[in-house]
Structure formats: structure tokens, C-alpha cells
């Protein structure tokens, strides 16, 4: 009698032969000439605190470009490319004077708009100096930040103002912070900016990441599973989260991801209700890193810094490696996706609808710029009203 041969079932769902990872280049890469890079360059971006612009040259990296920030002795801020137009020595080693910054190599001086105003080794101080221009970018100061416009000069919009930062109650004042509040980690976050931008329209991670894995990181109300809807509101994607609380009241929370990198996120600690109290701007440093600048209405000095995430009762940099593993936050969840997330391996679900809408909004703006139109959220009217958002925490009976 022959033995019965039982076929061995083969499970094909292994990691063997996994395709090479790929990412959405149009949405993630921000260097000059890339689709997203050109879109980003149609908006103003914060590149530092007002106090960062001094008579000591400061290195910056913005949208994949290396730059030098300084303030001349006349008080004017300047943002220029680092390599001197003469023979390429770095102006980081330059000397800041009344009229501009002087190169250490042969003393050529450039003002804050890149004009060559002195060539001391040349006859008559440089008879052809007016023909030389150091590459530069326009800057303005507002809300305690230095803002730069790095796009086509003929498309430069006005620097926007924001209603929630213009309408201050009695006893309130504006505070500015560069600690990447909301990033959950150090000042420089070593991953692509889109990984954090996607997170802005994902309210469900608050219930898991911030309320179970890391303990109740915010307040108990945020641990309640919300009923969520999303809507596109012109230049933002709005997330509306409804939480039925144990006392019978309803927490109505609205947050927004605004163009191009705006964090319009009301405090998850809910110290007070009403209009969103702070705004954050993600600055893509390059394709693999970003940082966040925040401006908010406060009543006490240092209030913004105290908003920084604490895990196991500690700031991110105070945690041991084992505590980082045991109490992950936004930094760990987003940076662990890789320098640029593998979008080809994503399996988006129904709760990711906000992410789909946000990426679609970005793609629409890429198309607008490619077709010669202006992207959403820019204005060329100096008298334009401050930009208003619906975001905030509202408690309903």
C-alpha cells in the first residue's frame, strides 16, 4: 500500500523579493527646479528668529539651498548665497559692517540686496562694481521671525498676516519659538517634511500613540475616540473631530493643515477654549530634514516652550534609548518611516481620508504652478485682510 503524500502549503506572503522602495517625488523633493520646490518658492517661509540675524554671519539651509543670514550695522537683515561673486570664498567668514558684508578674501562688500558696493583692491574702489550682484533673497520681519521669499521676483506675494495672531485679548502677547514644538523631538527633525504634514490631518494617532503607547500625553479628553470628518477649505484641509465626553458635554475640535506648510493645530492640552492660539510653520531644510517655527498668543513668558511634548515625564532629549523605545512619540513614529517614507508600500485606509485630500490639494497646486497660475493661499494685495482659520477647541453642552 503506497503512502499518501500530503502537499505542503506554501505561504507566499514573505518579505522575499520585496520591491525596492519608492516615494512620491513630486510631493517630497524641495530643491530648486523640482515641482514641489517650485511650489514652495511661491510662498514666504520663516528662516529664523529675528534674533538670529546679527552682525555675525549665520549659516542656513533652506529648501535644499545653503545661505548666509546677517544683519548689517544699519539694522537691515540680509539673506545671500554663501560664495562670493568674486572668486567663491564663503561669506560665512565675512565681516559685517554698516553697508553690508565684506568678503574675507579680497574685501568685496555686498549690501543686503546683493549689490557690490566696494572692491577695495580695484582702481577707484571698483569702476565696474555696479555690474556685480551677489545672489540674494528678499526678507521681512514679522511676529518675531525672519521671512524669506525664494521664488520668481515677478510672482512675489505680500507677506501674509494671520487673524489669530493679530487679535489679542487683554494680558496676551505674542511669543515666538524655534524648538520645533509639535515635532516631538529635537529642533531639526531628520526626515522628509511630508511625513509631518500628513500627520496634521491624522487625528486617530492621538488616541493610540499619545494616549496608550506613551500614556496620557495630553489630557484625558484627547484619549476619547473621535467621530471625524474632513473638508477642503480653499488653502487648507480641515479636520473636524467630535468627542462625546463622560460628563455629557461634547468637545468640538477643528484643526487645519494650511498651504504650504502651516500647522493650524489647537493645543491638545486644552488650557482654554476658543480660537486656535498658535501657528506653526514647517521649514523644509532639504529632502531629508525640516524644522518648525511657532508663534502663539501667551500670557506668560516661556509658555510656548512648556508646550513641548513630554514622554515619561521628560523632554525628548532627556530620554534614554530604552525610554524612546518604550514611550514613542511623533518623532519616533515619523522618523522611523525613513528619511523619505516608502510610499509604494503604503496601505491607506478609511481613516486616512484626510491624507488623501491633503496630497490631492498639493497636487492641484503643483498643476497650477506648472500651468503658469498662482497657487492657493497667496495674495498680491497689501491691504488684504489677515488670513482667518476655523481651527480651535470648542466645548458644547
Residue pairs with C-beta under 8 A, 6 or more apart in sequence:
19 344
21 338
21 342
21 344
21 345
22 342
22 343
22 344
23 192
23 340
23 341
23 342
23 343
23 344
24 194
24 343
24 359
25 34
26 34
26 35
26 36
26 363
26 366
27 36
27 194
27 359
27 362
27 363
28 36
28 192
28 193
28 194
28 287
28 340
29 35
29 36
29 37
29 287
30 36
30 37
30 40
30 63
30 64
30 193
30 284
30 286
30 287
31 37
31 63
31 64
31 65
31 286
31 287
32 41
32 63
32 64
32 65
35 366
35 369
35 370
36 362
36 366
37 63
37 64
38 151
38 369
39 260
39 362
39 365
39 366
39 369
39 375
40 63
40 150
40 260
40 261
40 284
41 63
41 149
41 150
41 151
41 152
42 151
42 152
42 155
42 157
42 260
42 369
42 374
42 375
42 378
43 149
43 151
43 157
43 259
43 260
43 375
43 377
43 378
44 140
44 147
44 148
44 149
44 157
44 159
44 160
45 62
45 63
45 147
45 148
45 149
45 150
45 261
45 281
45 283
46 145
46 146
46 147
46 281
46 283
46 293
47 60
47 62
47 67
47 69
47 79
47 139
47 146
47 147
47 148
47 283
48 58
48 60
48 69
48 145
48 146
48 178
49 144
49 145
49 146
49 176
49 178
49 293
50 141
50 144
50 145
50 146
50 176
52 58
52 69
52 146
53 69
53 70
53 71
53 77
53 78
53 139
53 146
54 70
54 71
54 96
55 70
55 71
55 72
55 73
55 96
56 70
56 96
57 68
57 69
57 70
57 91
57 92
57 93
57 94
57 96
57 101
58 68
58 69
58 70
59 66
59 67
59 68
59 82
59 92
60 66
60 67
60 68
60 69
60 79
61 67
61 285
61 286
62 148
62 150
62 283
62 284
62 285
63 150
63 284
63 285
63 286
64 284
64 285
64 286
64 287
65 81
65 150
66 81
66 82
67 79
67 80
67 81
67 82
67 137
68 79
68 80
68 81
68 82
68 90
68 91
68 92
68 94
68 101
69 77
69 78
69 79
69 146
70 77
70 78
70 80
70 94
70 96
70 101
70 112
71 77
71 78
71 96
72 78
72 96
72 97
72 98
72 99
72 100
72 101
72 111
72 112
73 96
73 97
73 98
74 98
74 99
76 111
76 112
77 112
77 139
77 141
77 146
78 100
78 101
78 111
78 112
78 113
78 136
78 139
79 136
79 137
79 138
79 139
79 146
79 148
80 91
80 101
80 110
80 112
80 114
80 134
80 135
80 136
80 137
81 134
81 135
81 136
82 90
82 91
82 92
83 89
83 90
83 91
84 90
84 91
84 94
84 103
84 105
84 108
84 110
84 134
85 108
85 110
85 116
85 132
85 133
85 134
85 135
86 103
86 105
86 106
86 108
86 119
86 132
87 105
87 106
89 103
89 104
89 105
91 101
91 103
91 110
91 134
93 104
94 101
94 102
94 103
94 104
95 101
95 102
95 104
96 102
97 109
99 109
99 111
99 117
99 118
100 109
100 110
100 111
100 112
100 115
100 117
101 109
101 110
102 108
102 109
102 118
103 109
103 110
106 119
106 120
106 121
107 118
107 119
107 120
107 121
108 116
108 118
108 119
108 120
108 126
108 129
108 132
109 116
109 117
109 118
110 116
110 117
110 134
110 136
111 117
112 136
112 139
113 136
113 138
114 133
114 134
114 135
114 136
115 130
115 133
115 134
116 126
116 129
116 130
116 132
116 133
116 134
117 129
118 125
118 126
118 129
119 125
119 126
119 129
119 132
120 126
122 128
122 129
137 148
137 149
137 150
138 148
138 149
138 156
139 146
139 147
139 148
139 149
140 146
140 147
140 159
141 147
142 159
142 161
143 165
143 174
143 176
143 295
144 174
144 175
144 176
144 295
145 176
145 293
145 295
147 159
149 156
149 157
149 159
155 374
157 374
157 378
157 379
157 380
158 379
158 380
158 381
158 382
158 384
160 377
160 379
160 384
160 386
160 387
161 386
161 387
162 279
162 386
162 387
162 388
162 389
163 385
163 386
163 387
163 388
163 389
164 275
164 276
164 277
164 278
164 279
164 297
164 388
164 389
164 391
165 174
165 279
165 295
165 296
165 297
165 386
166 386
167 275
168 174
168 297
169 297
171 299
172 297
172 298
172 299
173 297
173 298
173 299
174 295
174 296
174 297
174 298
175 295
175 296
175 298
175 301
175 302
175 303
175 304
176 293
176 294
176 295
176 304
177 293
177 294
177 295
177 296
177 304
177 305
178 187
178 291
178 293
178 294
179 187
179 294
179 305
179 308
180 186
180 187
180 188
180 189
180 291
180 292
181 278
181 280
181 292
181 294
181 304
181 305
181 307
181 308
182 196
182 263
182 265
182 280
182 292
182 294
182 330
183 189
183 196
183 291
183 292
183 330
183 331
184 309
184 316
184 329
184 330
184 331
184 332
184 334
185 316
185 329
185 330
185 331
185 335
186 316
186 317
186 331
187 291
188 285
188 289
188 290
188 291
189 196
189 289
189 290
189 291
189 292
189 331
189 334
189 335
190 288
190 289
190 335
190 339
191 288
191 289
191 290
191 334
191 335
191 337
191 338
191 339
191 340
191 341
192 284
192 287
192 288
192 290
192 339
192 340
192 341
193 261
193 282
193 284
193 290
194 341
195 334
195 335
195 337
195 340
195 341
196 282
196 290
196 292
196 330
196 334
197 257
197 261
197 282
197 358
198 355
198 358
198 359
199 205
199 330
199 333
199 334
200 239
200 255
200 256
200 257
200 263
200 265
200 358
201 230
201 237
201 239
201 255
201 257
201 354
201 355
201 357
201 358
202 351
202 352
202 354
202 355
203 226
203 228
203 239
203 241
203 253
203 255
203 354
204 225
204 226
204 228
204 351
205 333
206 218
206 222
206 223
206 268
207 222
207 223
207 224
207 225
207 226
209 328
209 329
209 330
209 333
210 216
210 217
210 218
210 222
210 268
210 329
211 217
211 218
211 222
211 223
212 223
213 327
213 328
214 311
214 312
214 327
214 328
214 329
215 311
215 312
215 327
216 222
216 223
217 268
217 309
217 310
217 311
217 329
218 268
218 269
218 270
219 268
219 269
219 270
221 243
221 245
221 251
221 270
222 243
222 268
222 270
224 243
224 244
224 245
224 251
225 243
226 241
226 242
226 243
226 253
227 241
227 242
227 243
228 239
228 240
228 241
228 242
228 351
228 354
229 239
229 240
230 237
230 238
230 239
230 240
230 353
230 354
230 357
231 237
231 238
231 240
232 238
232 357
232 361
233 256
233 390
234 376
234 377
235 258
235 259
235 376
235 377
236 256
236 257
236 258
236 259
236 262
236 264
236 361
236 377
236 389
237 256
237 257
237 354
237 357
237 358
237 361
238 254
238 255
238 256
238 390
238 391
239 254
239 255
239 256
239 257
239 354
240 252
240 253
240 254
241 251
241 252
241 253
241 254
241 255
242 250
242 251
242 252
242 253
243 250
243 251
243 253
244 250
245 251
248 397
249 395
249 396
249 397
250 395
250 396
250 397
251 270
251 393
251 394
251 395
251 396
252 393
252 394
252 395
252 396
253 266
253 392
253 393
253 394
254 266
254 390
254 391
254 392
254 394
255 264
255 265
255 266
255 276
255 391
256 262
256 264
256 265
256 389
256 390
256 391
257 263
257 264
257 354
257 358
258 264
258 377
258 389
259 361
259 362
259 365
259 375
259 376
259 377
260 365
260 375
260 377
261 281
261 282
261 283
261 284
262 279
262 280
262 281
262 282
263 279
263 280
263 281
263 282
263 292
263 294
264 276
264 279
264 389
264 391
265 276
265 278
265 280
265 391
266 276
266 277
266 391
266 392
266 393
267 277
267 278
267 307
267 393
269 307
270 393
272 393
273 392
273 393
273 394
273 395
274 392
274 393
274 394
275 391
275 392
276 389
276 391
276 392
277 296
277 297
277 298
278 294
278 295
278 296
278 297
278 304
278 307
279 294
279 295
279 296
280 292
280 293
280 294
281 292
281 293
281 294
282 290
282 291
282 292
283 290
283 291
283 292
283 293
284 290
285 291
287 339
287 340
288 339
288 340
294 304
296 303
296 304
296 307
298 304
308 315
308 316
309 315
309 316
309 329
309 330
311 319
311 323
311 327
311 328
311 329
312 319
312 323
312 326
312 327
314 323
316 329
316 331
319 327
324 332
348 355
348 356
361 376
364 376
365 375
365 376
368 374
368 375
368 376
369 375
377 387
